[in-house]
Amino acid sequence: MSEETEFKSCPACKHVWKTRKEFLEDSNVWIVGYQVHFKDLTEGLFLFNHSCKTTMATRASSFIDLYRGPMFADRLTGTDECPGHCLVEHELRQCPNKCDCAFVREMIQIIKTWPKVDND
């Protein structure tokens, strides 16, 4: 299947999700982390586990349109106000701050709470 007709494929079992919606709804896929890319936060990687015991990475830019909130200009990473969530790959909590990284934490919440369809 060509890349134009698929959203994601599992590198191990070769399962194909044709659309992002299909991927997010799959009860056999769940988000487990985020690898930050501080120069361009949308180039960071969301990490998903698949039921075949594989972890897959997908760029945050593939989900940016799901976020409709404010974008903050200032980065608080490394300050006393920063809880450091972005520095821990498997930390999925929201950030309470008005930090330029906060929108990624909100996208994680959207993905985590996406309604799943039972595929069994």
DSSP file with accessible surface (Angstrom, degrees, kcal/mol):
  #  RESIDUE AA STRUCTURE BP1 BP2  ACC     N-H-->O    O-->H-N    N-H-->O    O-->H-N    TCO  KAPPA ALPHA  PHI   PSI    X-CA   Y-CA   Z-CA
    1    1 A M              0   0  138      0, 0.0     5,-0.1     0, 0.0     2,-0.0   0.000 360.0 360.0 360.0 136.7    0.0    0.0    0.0
    2    2 A S    >   -     0   0   53      1,-0.1     3,-1.4     3,-0.0     4,-0.1  -0.342 360.0-114.8 -78.4 159.3    1.4    3.4   -0.9
    3    3 A E  G >  S+     0   0  160      1,-0.3     3,-1.1     2,-0.2    -1,-0.1   0.783 112.9  65.0 -63.9 -26.2    2.1    6.1    1.7
    4    4 A E  G 3  S+     0   0  165      1,-0.2    -1,-0.3     3,-0.0    -2,-0.0   0.729 104.0  46.0 -68.8 -21.2   -0.6    8.3    0.1
    5    5 A T  G <  S+     0   0   75     -3,-1.4     2,-0.3    14,-0.0    -1,-0.2   0.228 108.3  61.2-108.4  13.6   -3.3    5.8    1.0
    6    6 A E    <   -     0   0   40     -3,-1.1    12,-0.3     1,-0.1    13,-0.1  -0.996  53.1-160.2-140.5 148.5   -2.3    5.2    4.6
    7    7 A F  S    S-     0   0   52     10,-2.7     2,-0.3     1,-0.4    11,-0.2   0.879  81.7 -14.8 -84.6 -45.7   -1.9    7.2    7.8
    8    8 A K  E     -A   17   0A  45      9,-1.8     9,-3.1    11,-0.1    -1,-0.4  -0.994  54.3-159.1-157.2 148.6    0.3    4.7    9.6
    9    9 A S  E     -A   16   0A  43     -2,-0.3     7,-0.2     7,-0.2     6,-0.1  -0.990  30.6-112.6-131.9 146.5    1.5    1.1    9.4
   10   10 A C     >  -     0   0    0      5,-2.7     4,-1.4    -2,-0.4    46,-0.1  -0.619  18.5-146.9 -76.0 126.1    3.0   -1.0   12.2
   11   11 A P  T  4 S+     0   0   75      0, 0.0    -1,-0.1     0, 0.0    45,-0.0   0.749  93.6  40.3 -67.2 -20.2    6.6   -1.7   11.4
   12   12 A A  T  4 S+     0   0   60      3,-0.1    -2,-0.0     1,-0.1    41,-0.0   0.940 130.0  18.9 -92.2 -60.8    6.4   -5.1   13.1
   13   13 A C  T  4 S-     0   0   61      2,-0.1    -1,-0.1     1,-0.0    -3,-0.0   0.535  93.8-129.5 -93.0  -7.7    3.1   -6.7   12.1
   14   14 A K     <  +     0   0  141     -4,-1.4     2,-0.0     1,-0.2    -1,-0.0   0.590  45.7 163.5  71.8  13.3    2.4   -4.5    9.1
   15   15 A H        -     0   0   78     -6,-0.1    -5,-2.7     1,-0.1     2,-0.4  -0.391  27.1-144.3 -60.2 139.9   -1.1   -3.6   10.2
   16   16 A V  E     -A    9   0A  41     -7,-0.2     2,-0.6    -2,-0.0    -7,-0.2  -0.925  15.4-162.5-115.6 133.6   -2.3   -0.5    8.2
   17   17 A W  E     -A    8   0A   1     -9,-3.1   -10,-2.7    -2,-0.4    -9,-1.8  -0.968   6.2-163.2-109.2 116.9   -4.5    2.3    9.4
   18   18 A K  S    S+     0   0  124     -2,-0.6     2,-0.3   -12,-0.3    -1,-0.1   0.825  71.2  25.7 -72.0 -31.2   -5.8    4.2    6.4
   19   19 A T  S  > S-     0   0   71    -13,-0.1     4,-2.0     1,-0.1     5,-0.1  -0.900  75.6-119.1-131.2 161.4   -6.8    7.3    8.3
   20   20 A R  H  > S+     0   0   53     -2,-0.3     4,-3.0     2,-0.2     5,-0.3   0.902 115.9  55.9 -63.6 -39.9   -5.8    9.1   11.5
   21   21 A K  H  > S+     0   0  117      1,-0.2     4,-2.3     2,-0.2    -1,-0.2   0.931 106.8  49.0 -58.1 -46.7   -9.4    8.6   12.8
   22   22 A E  H  > S+     0   0   72      1,-0.2     4,-0.9     2,-0.2    -1,-0.2   0.907 112.8  49.0 -59.7 -41.5   -9.0    4.8   12.3
   23   23 A F  H >< S+     0   0    0     -4,-2.0     3,-0.7     1,-0.2    -2,-0.2   0.945 113.2  45.1 -63.3 -49.6   -5.7    4.9   14.1
   24   24 A L  H 3< S+     0   0    1     -4,-3.0    -1,-0.2     1,-0.2    -2,-0.2   0.829 113.1  50.9 -66.9 -32.1   -7.0    6.9   17.1
   25   25 A E  H 3< S+     0   0   47     -4,-2.3    92,-3.9    -5,-0.3     2,-0.4   0.647  82.3 111.2 -79.6 -14.7  -10.1    4.8   17.4
   26   26 A D  B X<  -b  117   0B   8     -4,-0.9     3,-1.8    -3,-0.7    92,-0.1  -0.452  57.9-154.8 -69.0 119.3   -8.2    1.5   17.4
   27   27 A S  T 3  S+     0   0   41     90,-1.5    -1,-0.2    -2,-0.4    91,-0.1   0.604  93.1  64.8 -69.8  -9.0   -8.5   -0.1   20.9
   28   28 A N  T 3  S+     0   0   37     22,-0.0    23,-1.8    24,-0.0     2,-0.4   0.274  96.1  67.5 -94.4   8.7   -5.2   -1.9   20.1
   29   29 A V  E <   +C   50   0C   2     -3,-1.8     2,-0.3    21,-0.2    21,-0.2  -0.996  58.6 167.5-129.9 133.8   -3.3    1.3   19.9
   30   30 A W  E     -C   49   0C 115     19,-2.0    19,-2.8    -2,-0.4     2,-0.2  -0.998  36.5-109.8-147.8 146.9   -2.6    3.7   22.9
   31   31 A I  E     +C   48   0C  14     -2,-0.3    17,-0.3    17,-0.2     3,-0.1  -0.543  34.9 167.5 -76.1 137.4   -0.3    6.6   23.4
   32   32 A V  E     -     0   0C  24     15,-3.4     2,-0.3     1,-0.3    16,-0.2   0.450  55.2 -16.6-128.2  -7.8    2.6    6.0   25.8
   33   33 A G  E     -C   47   0C   0     14,-1.4    14,-3.0    59,-0.1     2,-0.3  -0.998  45.2-124.7-179.0 177.5    4.9    8.9   25.4
   34   34 A Y  E     -C   46   0C   2     55,-2.5     2,-0.7    -2,-0.3    12,-0.2  -0.972  11.6-153.1-146.2 126.7    6.3   12.0   23.7
   35   35 A Q  E     -C   45   0C  76     10,-2.9    10,-2.3    -2,-0.3    52,-0.1  -0.917  29.6-135.4-100.3 111.4    9.9   12.7   22.6
   36   36 A V        -     0   0   41     -2,-0.7     2,-0.4    50,-0.5     5,-0.1  -0.306  18.2-165.6 -71.4 146.9   10.3   16.5   22.6
   37   37 A H    >   -     0   0   80      4,-0.1     3,-0.7     1,-0.1     6,-0.3  -0.877   7.5-169.1-128.8  94.4   12.0   18.4   19.9
   38   38 A F  T 3  S+     0   0   63     -2,-0.4     3,-0.4     1,-0.2    -1,-0.1   0.783  80.6  58.7 -64.9 -27.4   12.5   21.8   21.4
   39   39 A K  T 3  S+     0   0  201      1,-0.3     2,-0.3     2,-0.1    -1,-0.2   0.863 129.9   8.0 -69.4 -34.4   13.5   23.6   18.1
   40   40 A D    X   -     0   0   72     -3,-0.7     3,-2.3     1,-0.1     4,-0.3  -0.788  68.9-162.6-147.4 100.5   10.2   22.7   16.6
   41   41 A L  G >  S+     0   0   12     -3,-0.4     3,-1.4     1,-0.3    19,-0.2   0.793  90.1  61.6 -58.9 -28.9    7.7   21.1   19.0
   42   42 A T  G 3  S+     0   0   32      1,-0.3    19,-2.2    18,-0.1    -1,-0.3   0.663  96.6  61.0 -73.8 -12.2    5.6   19.8   16.1
   43   43 A E  G <  S+     0   0   61     -3,-2.3    -1,-0.3    -6,-0.3    -2,-0.2   0.479  82.5 108.8 -88.6  -4.4    8.6   17.7   15.0
   44   44 A G  S <  S-     0   0    1     -3,-1.4    16,-2.8    -4,-0.3     2,-0.5  -0.220  72.7-115.4 -62.8 164.5    8.5   15.9   18.4
   45   45 A L  E     -CD  35  59C  44    -10,-2.3   -10,-2.9    14,-0.2     2,-0.4  -0.916  12.7-149.8-115.2 125.5    7.3   12.3   18.3
   46   46 A F  E     -CD  34  58C   0     12,-3.2    12,-2.3    -2,-0.5     2,-0.5  -0.767  22.2-143.6 -82.9 135.2    4.2   10.9   19.9
   47   47 A L  E     -CD  33  57C  10    -14,-3.0   -15,-3.4    -2,-0.4   -14,-1.4  -0.888  18.7-175.0-107.0 129.8    4.9    7.2   20.9
   48   48 A F  E     -CD  31  56C   2      8,-3.0     8,-3.4    -2,-0.5     2,-0.4  -0.966  16.2-142.1-124.0 139.5    2.2    4.7   20.6
   49   49 A N  E     -CD  30  55C  43    -19,-2.8   -19,-2.0    -2,-0.4     2,-0.3  -0.793  14.3-154.6 -95.4 144.6    2.1    1.0   21.6
   50   50 A H  E >>  -CD  29  54C  11      4,-2.6     3,-2.3    -2,-0.4     4,-0.7  -0.875  29.3-112.5-114.3 152.3    0.3   -1.5   19.4
   51   51 A S  T 34 S+     0   0   55    -23,-1.8   -22,-0.1    -2,-0.3    -1,-0.0   0.680 112.9  71.5 -61.8 -14.4   -1.1   -4.8   20.7
   52   52 A C  T 34 S-     0   0   50    -24,-0.2    -1,-0.3     2,-0.1     3,-0.1   0.390 122.1-103.9 -81.3   7.5    1.6   -6.7   18.8
   53   53 A K  T <4 S+     0   0  193     -3,-2.3     2,-0.4     1,-0.3    -2,-0.2   0.744  80.3 130.7  77.4  30.3    4.0   -5.3   21.3
   54   54 A T  E  <  -D   50   0C  24     -4,-0.7    -4,-2.6     2,-0.0     2,-0.5  -0.884  50.0-142.8-112.3 144.4    5.5   -2.7   19.1
   55   55 A T  E     -D   49   0C  79     -2,-0.4     2,-0.3    -6,-0.2    -6,-0.2  -0.923  20.6-167.2-104.5 130.4    6.1    1.0   19.8
   56   56 A M  E     -D   48   0C   4     -8,-3.4    -8,-3.0    -2,-0.5     2,-0.4  -0.906   9.7-143.4-117.1 147.6    5.5    3.3   16.9
   57   57 A A  E     +D   47   0C  39     -2,-0.3     2,-0.4   -10,-0.2   -10,-0.2  -0.896  16.8 179.3-112.1 139.1    6.5    7.0   16.6
   58   58 A T  E     -D   46   0C  11    -12,-2.3   -12,-3.2    -2,-0.4   -50,-0.0  -0.997  34.3-107.2-138.1 133.5    4.4    9.6   14.8
   59   59 A R  E >   -D   45   0C 116     -2,-0.4     3,-1.8   -14,-0.2   -14,-0.2  -0.277  21.5-128.0 -60.3 140.7    5.2   13.3   14.5
   60   60 A A  G >> S+     0   0    0    -16,-2.8     3,-2.5     1,-0.3     4,-0.5   0.812 105.6  73.1 -57.8 -29.9    3.2   15.7   16.6
   61   61 A S  G >4 S+     0   0   45    -19,-2.2     3,-0.7   -17,-0.3     4,-0.3   0.783  83.7  68.0 -58.8 -23.5    2.5   17.7   13.4
   62   62 A S  G <4 S+     0   0   44     -3,-1.8    -1,-0.3     1,-0.2    -2,-0.2   0.619 110.5  33.7 -70.4 -10.4    0.1   14.8   12.3
   63   63 A F  G X4 S+     0   0    0     -3,-2.5     3,-2.2    -4,-0.2     4,-0.4   0.345  82.8 108.4-123.8   1.4   -2.2   15.8   15.2
   64   64 A I  G X< S+     0   0   59     -3,-0.7     3,-1.5    -4,-0.5    -2,-0.1   0.825  73.1  62.3 -57.2 -34.1   -1.8   19.6   15.4
   65   65 A D  G 3  S+     0   0   80     -4,-0.3    -1,-0.3     1,-0.3    -2,-0.1   0.669  90.5  69.1 -70.0 -11.9   -5.2   20.4   13.9
   66   66 A L  G <  S+     0   0   29     -3,-2.2     2,-0.5     2,-0.0    -1,-0.3   0.748  86.5  80.1 -73.9 -22.3   -6.8   18.6   16.9
   67   67 A Y    <   +     0   0   34     -3,-1.5    40,-0.0    -4,-0.4    36,-0.0  -0.743  47.0 166.4 -91.9 128.2   -5.7   21.4   19.2
   68   68 A R        +     0   0  217     -2,-0.5    -1,-0.1    35,-0.0    -3,-0.1   0.232  44.4  99.4-122.6  11.1   -7.8   24.6   19.2
   69   69 A G  S    S-     0   0   34      1,-0.2    -2,-0.0    34,-0.1     2,-0.0  -0.125  80.3 -59.8 -91.1-170.3   -6.5   26.4   22.2
   70   70 A P        -     0   0   79      0, 0.0     2,-0.5     0, 0.0    -1,-0.2  -0.319  38.6-141.2 -72.8 151.8   -4.1   29.2   22.8
   71   71 A M        -     0   0  114     31,-0.1     2,-0.3    32,-0.0    29,-0.1  -0.974  18.7-148.2-111.6 124.2   -0.4   29.0   21.7
   72   72 A F        -     0   0   61     -2,-0.5    31,-0.1    27,-0.4    27,-0.1  -0.691   7.4-151.6 -96.9 148.8    1.9   30.7   24.2
   73   73 A A  S    S+     0   0   93     -2,-0.3     2,-0.3    25,-0.1    -1,-0.1   0.807  70.0  77.7 -88.4 -33.2    5.1   32.4   23.2
   74   74 A D        -     0   0  118     24,-0.3    26,-2.1    25,-0.0     2,-0.5  -0.620  67.2-143.7 -89.1 138.4    7.3   31.9   26.3
   75   75 A R        -     0   0   94     -2,-0.3    24,-0.1    24,-0.3    -2,-0.0  -0.844  13.3-175.6 -97.2 131.0    9.1   28.7   27.1
   76   76 A L    >   +     0   0   32     -2,-0.5     3,-2.5     5,-0.1     6,-0.4   0.387  34.4 136.2-105.9   2.6    9.2   27.9   30.8
   77   77 A T  T 3  S+     0   0   40      1,-0.3     3,-0.1     4,-0.1    -2,-0.1  -0.255  75.8  16.0 -54.5 128.9   11.4   24.7   30.6
   78   78 A G  T 3  S+     0   0   71      1,-0.3    -1,-0.3     2,-0.0     2,-0.1   0.350 101.2 115.5  87.8  -4.0   14.0   24.8   33.3
   79   79 A T  S X  S-     0   0   54     -3,-2.5     3,-1.0     1,-0.1    -1,-0.3  -0.442  82.9-104.1 -90.5 170.8   12.4   27.5   35.3
   80   80 A D  T 3  S+     0   0  165      1,-0.2    -1,-0.1    -2,-0.1    -3,-0.0   0.795 120.8  56.0 -63.3 -27.4   11.0   27.1   38.9
   81   81 A E  T 3  S+     0   0  116     -5,-0.1    -1,-0.2    -4,-0.0    -4,-0.1   0.686  86.0  98.3 -77.5 -19.0    7.4   27.0   37.4
   82   82 A C    <   -     0   0   33     -3,-1.0    13,-0.0    -6,-0.4    -4,-0.0  -0.582  56.7-161.8 -78.9 124.8    8.1   24.1   35.1
   83   83 A P        -     0   0   62      0, 0.0    -1,-0.1     0, 0.0    -6,-0.0   0.573  38.7-125.1 -78.2  -8.8    7.0   20.7   36.3
   84   84 A G    >   +     0   0   15      1,-0.0     3,-1.4     3,-0.0     4,-0.4   0.646  61.7 143.5  79.4  16.7    9.4   19.1   33.7
   85   85 A H  G >   +     0   0   18      1,-0.3     3,-1.6     2,-0.2     6,-0.3   0.883  69.0  55.8 -56.9 -41.2    6.8   16.9   32.0
   86   86 A C  G 3  S+     0   0   15      1,-0.3   -50,-0.5   -51,-0.1    -1,-0.3   0.702 100.4  60.4 -66.8 -18.4    8.3   17.4   28.5
   87   87 A L  G <  S+     0   0  107     -3,-1.4     2,-0.6     1,-0.1    -1,-0.3   0.551  93.9  70.4 -86.1  -7.4   11.7   16.2   29.8
   88   88 A V  S X  S-     0   0   80     -3,-1.6     3,-2.1    -4,-0.4   -54,-0.2  -0.932  73.1-151.7-116.5 110.0   10.3   12.7   30.7
   89   89 A E  T 3  S+     0   0   76     -2,-0.6   -55,-2.5     1,-0.3   -42,-0.2   0.809  93.4  41.3 -51.4 -41.0    9.4   10.7   27.7
   90   90 A H  T 3  S+     0   0  116    -57,-0.2     2,-0.6     2,-0.0    -1,-0.3   0.327  84.9 113.2 -97.6  12.8    6.6    8.6   29.3
   91   91 A E    <   +     0   0   38     -3,-2.1    -3,-0.1    -6,-0.3   -57,-0.1  -0.738  35.6 172.8 -84.5 121.1    5.0   11.5   31.2
   92   92 A L        +     0   0   31     -2,-0.6    -1,-0.1   -59,-0.1    20,-0.1   0.363  32.1 121.9-112.7   5.1    1.6   12.1   29.8
   93   93 A R        -     0   0  143      1,-0.1    15,-0.1    -8,-0.1    16,-0.0  -0.269  66.0-103.3 -70.7 156.3    0.2   14.7   32.2
   94   94 A Q        -     0   0   97      1,-0.1    -1,-0.1    12,-0.1    -9,-0.1  -0.314  30.4-120.6 -67.2 158.5   -1.0   18.2   31.2
   95   95 A C        -     0   0   20      7,-0.3     4,-0.1     2,-0.1    -1,-0.1  -0.897  12.4-155.4-102.4 129.3    1.1   21.2   31.9
   96   96 A P        +     0   0  109      0, 0.0     2,-0.2     0, 0.0    -1,-0.1   0.539  64.8  92.4 -80.7  -3.3   -0.5   23.8   34.1
   97   97 A N  S    S-     0   0   36      1,-0.1     2,-1.6   -16,-0.1    -2,-0.1  -0.500  83.6-117.9 -96.4 160.8    1.6   26.6   32.7
   98   98 A K        +     0   0  157     -2,-0.2     2,-0.3     3,-0.1   -24,-0.3  -0.583  66.3 143.4 -89.5  71.8    1.3   29.1   29.9
   99   99 A C    >   -     0   0    5     -2,-1.6     3,-1.7    -4,-0.1   -27,-0.4  -0.811  65.6-118.4-113.7 150.7    4.3   27.7   28.2
  100  100 A D  T 3  S+     0   0   31    -26,-2.1     3,-0.4    -2,-0.3     4,-0.2   0.745 116.2  56.5 -64.1 -17.2    4.9   27.3   24.5
  101  101 A C  T >> S+     0   0    4    -27,-0.2     4,-1.1     1,-0.2     3,-1.1   0.630  82.6  88.3 -84.2 -13.0    5.2   23.5   25.1
  102  102 A A  H <> S+     0   0    5     -3,-1.7     4,-1.9     1,-0.3    -7,-0.3   0.813  76.3  63.6 -60.9 -32.6    1.7   23.3   26.7
  103  103 A F  H 3> S+     0   0   12     -4,-0.4     4,-2.2    -3,-0.4    -1,-0.3   0.870 100.5  53.4 -63.8 -32.4   -0.2   22.8   23.5
  104  104 A V  H <> S+     0   0    0     -3,-1.1     4,-2.1     1,-0.2    -1,-0.2   0.921 106.7  51.8 -66.0 -41.4    1.6   19.4   23.0
  105  105 A R  H  X S+     0   0    2     -4,-1.1     4,-1.5     1,-0.2    -1,-0.2   0.860 109.6  50.6 -63.2 -34.3    0.5   18.3   26.5
  106  106 A E  H  X S+     0   0   58     -4,-1.9     4,-2.1     2,-0.2    -1,-0.2   0.889 106.5  53.6 -70.4 -39.0   -3.0   19.2   25.5
  107  107 A M  H  X S+     0   0    0     -4,-2.2     4,-2.6     1,-0.2    -2,-0.2   0.900 105.1  55.7 -61.8 -37.5   -2.8   17.2   22.3
  108  108 A I  H  X S+     0   0    0     -4,-2.1     4,-3.1     1,-0.2    -1,-0.2   0.923 106.6  50.2 -59.3 -42.3   -1.7   14.2   24.4
  109  109 A Q  H  X S+     0   0   32     -4,-1.5     4,-1.8     2,-0.2    -1,-0.2   0.901 109.5  50.8 -64.8 -39.6   -4.9   14.6   26.5
  110  110 A I  H  < S+     0   0   48     -4,-2.1     4,-0.3     2,-0.2    -1,-0.2   0.941 114.1  44.4 -61.2 -46.2   -7.0   14.7   23.3
  111  111 A I  H >< S+     0   0    4     -4,-2.6     3,-1.2     1,-0.2    -2,-0.2   0.923 111.2  53.6 -65.8 -44.1   -5.4   11.5   22.0
  112  112 A K  H 3< S+     0   0   98     -4,-3.1    -1,-0.2     1,-0.3    -2,-0.2   0.837 114.6  41.1 -59.1 -35.7   -5.5    9.8   25.4
  113  113 A T  T 3< S+     0   0  109     -4,-1.8    -1,-0.3    -5,-0.2    -2,-0.2   0.328  81.0 131.0 -99.4   8.4   -9.3   10.4   25.7
  114  114 A W  S <  S-     0   0   62     -3,-1.2     2,-0.1    -4,-0.3    -3,-0.1  -0.398  70.1-104.1 -61.9 131.6  -10.2    9.6   22.0
  115  115 A P        -     0   0   99      0, 0.0     2,-0.3     0, 0.0    -1,-0.1  -0.372  39.3-142.8 -62.1 132.1  -13.1    7.2   22.0
  116  116 A K        -     0   0   85     -2,-0.1     2,-0.5    -3,-0.1   -90,-0.2  -0.679   3.4-142.3 -98.4 151.1  -11.9    3.7   21.1
  117  117 A V  B     -b   26   0B  71    -92,-3.9   -90,-1.5    -2,-0.3     2,-0.5  -0.934  26.1-118.8-110.0 130.4  -13.7    1.1   19.0
  118  118 A D        -     0   0  119     -2,-0.5   -92,-0.1     1,-0.1   -93,-0.0  -0.572  28.6-174.9 -71.8 120.3  -13.4   -2.5   20.1
  119  119 A N              0   0   76     -2,-0.5    -1,-0.1     0, 0.0   -93,-0.0   0.367 360.0 360.0 -97.4   0.6  -11.7   -4.4   17.3
  120  120 A D              0   0  160      0, 0.0    -2,-0.0     0, 0.0   -93,-0.0  -0.294 360.0 360.0 -82.4 360.0  -11.9   -7.9   18.7
